[in-house]
Amino acid sequence: RRRRRTSARLRFERKSVRAARRRSSRRPVAKRAARARADSGMEDDAFPQEDIETIAKNAIVGTLGDCAYNAKKVGDWTNSMTDTILKELQGLNRPFKYVVTTIIMQKNGAGMDTGAAMHWDANKDGLVCIPWENAEMHVVLTIYGVSLNVDNVGDEED
């Protein structure tokens, strides 16, 4: 009986921890980031690396948490993470276009290599790549941000 009570209590505590993580990940990071940016005098043209990392990590933990790999749910998980991240990024109100890619792979000993090449303004554009894993899966989430504020090169030559 003690084992059953203990395991039931542990299940309840795990559920409570998961629920708390989900609640905390739902708090809009974008509003806090905008407030911090205004207080620090940060330029709107700069790529918001730290804000995006926080948004991405919260989306991963909020969606996957301690989930076991399930091939039938992978599509839903990727859509959920991508939608959550794009909504939070839109809330940052920064002059960027964003691209979000998500890879979820079962841990089975197989290797995986990814690569990316960009031709952009390194001073304004950027990317964030978040590797994450639990006991049963690997996740690689990449967010690209391309600035909408483009300096007009033709005007400078005149």
C-alpha positions, 0 to 999 in steps of 0.5 A, a space after each residue: 500500500 505504501 508503494 501505491 500511495 507513494 507512486 500516486 503522490 509522485 504522479 500527482 506531484 509530476 502533474 503539478 510540476 508540468 502544469 506549473 511549467 505550462 502556466 509559466 511558459 504561457 506568460 508573454 515573454 514578449 511584453 517583458 522583453 519589450 519593457 526591458 528593451 525600453 528600459 535599457 535603450 536597446 535599438 529596435 534594429 538589433 536581433 533580439 537573441 536573448 528574447 528569442 532563446 527564452 521564447 524558444 526554450 519556453 515553447 519546447 518545455 511547455 509543449 514537450 516537457 517530460 513526454 515520451 516519443 510518439 510518432 503520431 503526435 510529432 506533427 502536432 508538437 511541431 505545429 504547436 511549438 512553431 505557432 507558439 513561437 511565432 505568436 510570441 515573436 510577433 508580440 516583440 514588435 520588432 522589424 523582422 521576418 522570422 522563419 521557424 524550423 523544428 526537428 523532432 527525432 526519436 533517440 534510437 542511435 541514428 545520427 543526424 547532421 544539419 546545416 544552414 548557409 545564409 547571405 545576409 547583413 550580419 549586423 542586423 539579421 541573426 539566428 538562434 538554434 536550440 538543441 534540446 533532448 529528454 530520455 526519448 527524443 532529440 529536438 533541434 529548433 532553429 529561428 531565423 530573423 531577417 531585418 525589414 530595415 534595409 539600408 538603401 545602398 543606391 541612395 548612398 552612392 549619389 
